[in-house]
Amino acid sequence: MRYPVLCDLDGVIWLGDEPIEGSAAAVAALRRAGHRVLFVTNYSFAPVWETEDKLARHGILARGDVVTSAQAAAHLVSPGERVMVFGGPGINEAVAERGAESVTEGPADAVIVGFHRTFDFAAMTKAAAAVRAGARLVGTNDDATYPTPDGPIPGGGAILASVAVASGVSPLVAGKPHHAMADLVRGVLGGDMDQAVMVGDRADTDGLFAQRLGCRYAQVWSGVTPEGSMPNPMPELTGTNLADIARQLLDAF
């Protein structure tokens, strides 16, 4: 039986710039068996081509197989709207592809917030002012942390939370596990998702996303969730890393 395998990137394929052992071989084995492998990431900073190039450097060809929360966030704005971006070039790329305009000054129809390392008090002040003036507040994701080889660091959700508190407005979140990303993935894959598998390192994002899609969830211990934890929702499969999950999936058929 052939079915889509959805893979998170950070914590599943790599940690920062360091590959997780066996990931490239696992993707190759799944593809040889006829499974479509789609990379679904809440990381919104990089443009899609840059993420595809990074995958290629890790031995994984992925042209047309990357879906990001920046793209999902851009689908929450309309063509022609003015969008104030507080994030990386990946958001600007997605906004342009949507036919909207990235602006640095108001007025704005929407404010999109994503992970970036240059966020500061001045940016929070500007973003909150635009939202209080009537712009919709959109977050690429609400992940509290971002996995690195040195341990978790504050994620896009931490930045988004500061703008939400400062503006007094609850954000519309686009990335996993929310509707916008689910709709985007369904649009790419089409068809019934009940046999698909979402492989992720955090149940509160990837596991809930699997539930929203109506597919199976496989939990790896190579990212932010330590082995021995009790993920919620409970996964159908657990493994040390993607290579372990791939062996289990391939051995089942």
C-alpha positions in Angstrom: 0.0 0.0 0.0 1.3 3.4 -1.0 0.5 6.5 1.1 2.0 9.9 1.9 4.5 10.3 4.6 4.6 13.8 6.0 7.9 14.8 7.7 8.6 17.7 10.0 12.2 19.1 9.4 13.6 20.5 12.7 14.0 17.6 15.0 13.2 14.9 12.4 15.6 15.6 9.4 18.1 17.9 11.2 18.9 19.9 14.2 20.0 23.3 13.1 22.5 22.5 10.4 23.4 19.1 11.8 21.7 16.1 10.0 20.0 13.5 12.1 21.6 10.2 11.5 19.8 8.0 8.9 17.3 10.6 7.7 18.4 10.8 4.1 18.5 7.1 3.8 15.1 6.7 5.4 13.5 9.2 2.9 15.1 7.3 0.0 13.8 4.0 1.3 10.3 5.3 1.7 10.4 6.7 -1.9 11.7 3.5 -3.3 8.7 1.8 -1.8 6.4 4.2 -3.6 5.5 6.6 -0.8 5.2 10.3 -1.4 7.4 12.1 1.1 6.2 15.7 1.8 8.2 18.0 4.2 5.8 20.1 6.3 7.5 22.6 8.5 6.5 25.4 10.8 9.9 27.1 10.1 8.9 30.2 8.2 12.1 32.2 8.1 13.7 30.7 4.9 12.3 30.8 1.4 11.1 27.5 0.0 14.0 27.3 -2.4 16.5 27.7 0.4 14.9 24.9 2.4 14.9 22.7 -0.7 18.6 23.5 -1.2 19.4 22.7 2.4 17.6 19.3 2.0 19.7 18.7 -1.1 22.9 19.3 0.9 21.6 16.7 3.3 21.2 14.2 0.4 17.4 14.7 -0.1 16.0 16.1 -3.3 12.8 17.8 -2.5 11.8 20.2 -5.3 8.0 20.7 -5.0 7.9 18.7 -1.8 8.2 21.4 0.8 5.3 23.1 2.5 5.9 25.9 5.1 4.0 27.8 7.6 4.9 31.0 5.7 2.9 29.7 2.8 0.0 28.8 5.1 0.1 32.3 6.7 0.1 34.0 3.2 -3.1 32.1 2.4 -4.8 34.0 5.2 -4.4 37.3 3.4 -6.0 38.3 0.1 -4.3 39.4 -3.1 -3.7 43.1 -3.1 -3.7 43.5 0.7 -0.9 45.4 2.5 1.0 43.1 4.9 3.5 44.2 7.5 5.9 41.3 8.0 7.9 40.6 11.2 9.8 37.5 10.2 12.2 36.2 7.6 12.4 36.3 3.8 10.3 33.2 3.6 7.2 35.2 4.6 7.9 38.0 2.1 8.3 35.3 -0.6 5.0 33.7 0.3 3.2 37.1 0.5 4.4 38.1 -2.9 3.4 34.7 -4.4 -0.1 35.3 -2.9 -0.3 38.6 -4.8 -0.2 40.7 -1.6 2.3 43.5 -0.8 4.8 43.5 2.0 5.1 46.9 3.6 7.3 48.3 6.3 4.9 51.2 7.4 1.2 51.4 7.9 -1.6 51.3 7.2 -1.7 47.6 6.9 -4.4 45.1 6.4 -2.5 42.3 8.2 0.5 41.8 10.4 2.3 38.4 10.0 4.7 37.4 12.7 7.2 34.5 12.4 10.5 33.3 13.9 13.5 35.6 13.4 16.5 36.4 15.6 16.4 40.2 15.2 13.1 40.8 17.0 13.3 43.5 19.6 11.2 46.0 21.6 11.0 48.5 18.7 9.6 45.8 16.4 7.1 44.7 19.1 5.9 48.3 19.5 5.5 48.7 15.7 3.7 45.4 15.3 1.3 46.0 18.2 0.5 49.6 17.0 -0.4 48.3 13.5 -2.7 45.6 15.1 -4.4 48.1 17.4 -4.9 50.3 14.3 -7.0 47.5 12.7 -4.6 45.1 11.0 -5.3 41.4 11.5 -2.7 39.6 13.6 -1.5 36.4 11.9 1.2 34.0 13.3 3.1 31.6 11.1 3.0 29.3 14.1 2.7 29.3 17.8 5.6 27.0 18.7 7.0 28.1 22.0 10.5 26.7 21.2 12.7 25.9 18.3 15.1 22.9 18.5 18.8 23.4 18.0 21.8 21.1 18.6 22.4 23.1 21.9 18.8 22.7 23.1 15.6 24.5 22.6 15.5 28.3 22.0 12.5 30.6 21.9 10.3 29.9 18.9 8.0 31.9 16.7 5.2 31.4 19.1 7.1 33.3 21.8 7.5 36.3 19.5 3.9 36.1 18.5 2.7 36.0 22.1 4.5 39.2 22.9 2.7 41.0 20.1 -0.7 39.5 21.1 -0.2 40.7 24.7 1.0 44.1 23.6 -1.9 44.6 21.2 -4.6 42.9 23.2 -5.6 40.9 20.1 -5.7 37.1 19.8 -3.8 35.9 16.7 -4.9 33.7 13.8 -2.3 31.0 13.6 -1.5 29.4 10.3 1.0 26.6 10.8 0.7 23.1 12.3 -1.6 22.1 13.9 -4.0 24.7 12.5 -6.5 24.7 9.7 -4.6 26.8 7.2 -1.7 24.4 7.1 -4.0 21.4 6.9 -5.9 22.9 4.0 -2.6 23.6 2.2 -1.4 20.1 2.7 -4.7 18.6 1.5 -4.4 20.8 -1.6 -1.0 19.5 -2.4 -1.8 15.8 -1.8 -5.5 15.6 -2.4 -7.4 12.4 -1.8 -8.0 10.5 1.4 -5.5 11.1 4.3 -6.5 8.3 6.6 -3.5 6.1 5.6 -1.0 9.0 5.6 1.6 9.3 8.4 2.8 12.5 10.0 6.3 12.1 11.5 7.1 14.7 14.1 9.1 15.4 17.3 6.4 17.2 19.3 2.9 15.9 19.8 1.4 19.3 20.7 2.2 20.4 17.1 2.7 17.4 14.9 0.4 15.0 16.7 -2.5 17.4 16.8 -1.8 18.2 13.1 -2.2 14.5 12.4 -5.5 14.5 14.2 -6.7 17.5 12.2 -5.7 15.8 8.9 -7.2 12.5 10.1 -4.0 10.6 9.6 -1.6 8.5 11.7 1.0 10.0 14.0 4.6 8.8 14.4 6.6 10.3 17.3 10.4 10.6 17.1 12.7 11.3 20.1 15.4 13.1 18.0 13.9 16.6 18.6 12.5 18.5 21.5 10.6 15.7 23.2 12.7 13.4 25.3 12.4 9.6 25.1 10.2 8.3 27.9 7.7 11.2 27.7 4.0 10.5 27.4 3.0 12.4 24.2 -0.5 13.8 24.0 -2.1 12.8 21.6 -0.6 9.3 21.8 1.2 8.3 18.6 0.6 5.1 16.7 4.3 4.6 16.3 7.4 5.8 18.2 11.0 5.7 17.3 14.5 7.0 18.0 14.5 8.9 14.7 13.0 8.9 11.2 15.2 5.9 10.2 13.6 3.9 13.0 10.1 5.0 11.9 10.7 4.2 8.3 11.9 0.7 9.2 8.7 0.1 11.1 6.5 1.4 8.2 8.3 -0.6 5.6 8.3 -3.8 7.7 4.5 -3.5 8.1 4.0 -4.1 4.3 
